[in-house]
């Protein structure tokens, strides 16, 4: 039986995090009217996150974080998720170049589909199985562009361990990922997922379903449910537009037919009198 049978609404947080001001031309926090042809891909991506949260009644937050001292800015997502999980049952983080492919599909359905159980602390998708995406043991890394976090004391332990990883206290040599690519992602893949105290709580999602995009079909990471445009980020705006239009136009068509009698005129009607009405 599915675990999630009722909407969770504000118990789910859709989370964006960035250390940049985001107030330049075409950026999300610039107050001028949005020009969709020149808007930054991150703007379109994050607006799609906000739309998705609004459709389903989820909470949404964009955290303007400070750059962690001595760390690459992407590390800020770890701290932000750790804090957010103190107040929400689930926190869903997406990178600015990631999107939910089917806006009508609730996160609860995906939780059931992916078998997110009470024991699941975090869930992430695999990266493409390529040499640059493997850890020191040759295992494919998990991608941190889409993260499901579930509130639990062990989840807090996981995020605290992840946040402190660059100190080398718990995981020797983790400090190499302070600035070196792929930062917090490499730290998780090389250290946290091998931590026996955390094993069993890390759910691996398929790259085909929760990472990548159709143009990367050769990697089998086509983003069936979650699309992540890591390389060709300029493809994101059109994908978001398509995902929204496929719902908007049928609704407009429905409205058109609902008002059929008043907007469609038959040649046998008195055209002038019908228009006046």
N, C-alpha and C positions, 0 to 999 in steps of 0.2 A: 504494500500500500504506500502511495506517495507520502512523504513526510510533510511536505508543504502543501496544504489543501486550502488555506485561506491567505489573502493578501497580507503581507507584512508591513506595507506602507512605510511609515516613518521609522520603523525599526531597521530599515535598510538605508544606508548612506551611500550616495554616489559621490565619489571624492576626486577632485582635481587638486594638484599641488604644483606650485611653481615658485622659483626664487627670483624670477625676472619681473620687472614692473608691468609688463604687458599693456603699456599705454601708448605705444607708438602707432603709426599709421596702419590701419587694418588689424590692430590687435584688440583683444577682447575688452580690455578696460579703457579703451579710448572711447570717449563719449560721443564722438561724431557718428552720423548715420552710417550704418554698415553698407559697404559696397561689396557685394558678394563676389565680384570678379577680381577684386584686389585684396580681399581679406586674407589674413594669414591662415595657413592650414590649421594651426592650433586653435584659432578663433572658431572656425567652423566645427572642428572636432569637439571642443568643449561646449559649444552651443548645442551640439547633438546630445551630449551627456545631460545637459540641463533639460532639454526637451524630453528625453527618455525618463528622467526622474519625475518630471511634471506629469507625464502620461500616467504613470503608475502610482503616484502619491508618495514616492520615496523622498527622503531628505536629500538635499544637494548642498555641497559646500565647495568653494574654491579657496584653498588655503594659500595665501601669499606668505611663503616661508622665508626665513633668513637663510642665507647660505651657511651650511654647517662649517665651522672653522676647520680648515685643513682638509676638507672633503669636497668632492665634486657635488654640484647642486642636486643631482638625482638622489643622493642619499636622504634628502629632506622628506621623500615619500615614506621612508621607514618610520621616522619620528611622528609624522602626521598620522599615519595609520595606527600606530601604537596608542596615541592619545584619543583618536576618534573611536577606537574599539572599547574605550571605557564607557561610552555613552550610547552606542548603537549595537544591536545584535549582530548585524553584518555590515562590513564596510567594503565597498567595491571601488577599487582604484583603477583608473584608466589613464594612460598617457594621452597627451594632447593629440597624438596622431593615431589614436585608436577609437573605435566606434562600435556600438551594438548594431549589428546588421539589420535585425528585424525589430524596429521600435515597439511593435505591438506585443512582443514576446516578453512576459514578465520574468524577472530574475528568479522568482520562485519556481517557475517551470524548469529553468536551467539548473537550479539546485537539485530538483528531483531527477532530471535527466543525467546529471553528472554524479548523482548519489553523494551529495554533500550531507554527511551524517553528523551527529553530535560530537563525534571524535575528530572531525575535520577542523584543523586549526587554520590552515591556509590552502588555497588552491591556485595553481598557476599552470600555464600551458608550456609545453616543450618548445624550444627553438628549432629551426631547421637542423637536420642532422648533417652538419658541415663542420670541417675542422676548426674554424674560428669560434664555433659555438660549443666546444667541448671543454670540460673541466680537466684538471690535472690527471684524473684517472681515466679520461677518455669518454666520460658519460656526458650526454647532451644536456646543456644548461636549461633551466627553467627561465622563462622570460618574465620580467617584472613590469611589463607594460600593461598587464591586466592581472590584478590580484583580488581574490576573494578572501577576506578575513572574517572569522567568526569569533565573537566574544567568548572568552574562556580564560581562566587563570594561566593555563599553559600557553595560550596565544600571547598573553602579555609577556610571559617568559621568553617566547620565541622572538618577539619584536625587540625586547630589551637586549637579548643576545645578539641579534642582528645589528641593532643600533650601536652597540659597543664593540662590534667585531673589529673595527680598525685599531682598537687599543691593543690588540694582541693578547689581552688578558685571558680570554677563554679559548681563542683560536689563534695559535701562533702563526705569524706570517700573513694574517688577514690585512694588515695595514698596507700591503702592496696594492690593495684595491681602493685605497682612499681616493686616488685620482686616476689610476690606470683603468682603461676600459676593460670590462663592462661594469666597473664600480660595484654598487650594491648587488647587482645581479650575479656577478662573478663571486662575490663574497658568499651569497646564499648558496650558490651551486657548488662551490669548493669546500664550504665549511658547514653551514647550518644543516643541510639535508643529510649529512653524514653524522650528525649529533644524535647519539642513541637516545638521549632524553627527549628528543623531539620527533623521532621517527614514528610513523604510524599516524601522525597528524597532518602530514603534507600530502595533499592530493595532486596528482599529475594529470593535467588535461591534455588532450591531443592537440598537436600543432594545427591539424586540419580544421578543427572546430573552434579554437580559441586564440588563433594567432595567424598572421599573414594575410594575404589578399589574392584574388584570382590571378592576377598577373604573375604571381610567383608559383604557378601550378607545378612547375618542375620540382619544387621543394615539397609538394604535397601540403603546404601550409596555405590554405585558401580562405580561411576565415569564415567558416560556415555560420557561426553565431557571433563571434567577436572578430572584427577585422583590425589589423594593426599594420599600418603602412610605414614600416621602419625605413625603407629606402626611398621609394617613390612617393614622398609625402604629398606632392602636388596632385595625386590622384584622389586624395581624401575628400576634398569639397564636392566633387562630382558624385562620389559614392554616397555622401550624406544627402545630397540633393535627391538622388535617385531613391534612397530609402524612405525619404519623407514624401516625395511625390507619389509613390505607389499607393499611399494611403489617402493623400489629399484629393487627388483627382477623382477616385471612385466616390468619395463623399460629395464632391461638387456635382458629379453626375447624378447622385441620388437626390440632391437638392433640386437639380434641374427637373428631374422627373416628378418630384413632389409638387412642383409648381407648373407642371406640363401645360395645364389648361390655360394658364395666363401668359405663358411665354412662347407657345407654339401656335401660329395662326394658319388656318387652312385657307387655301386660295378661294374657297367658296364663301368664306366669312367676309363680312364687311371690314376690310382692312383698316380703314380710317377709324371707324367706331371702336374696333378692338384695341387699337393702339391707344386711343384716348382713355379707354377703360383701364 
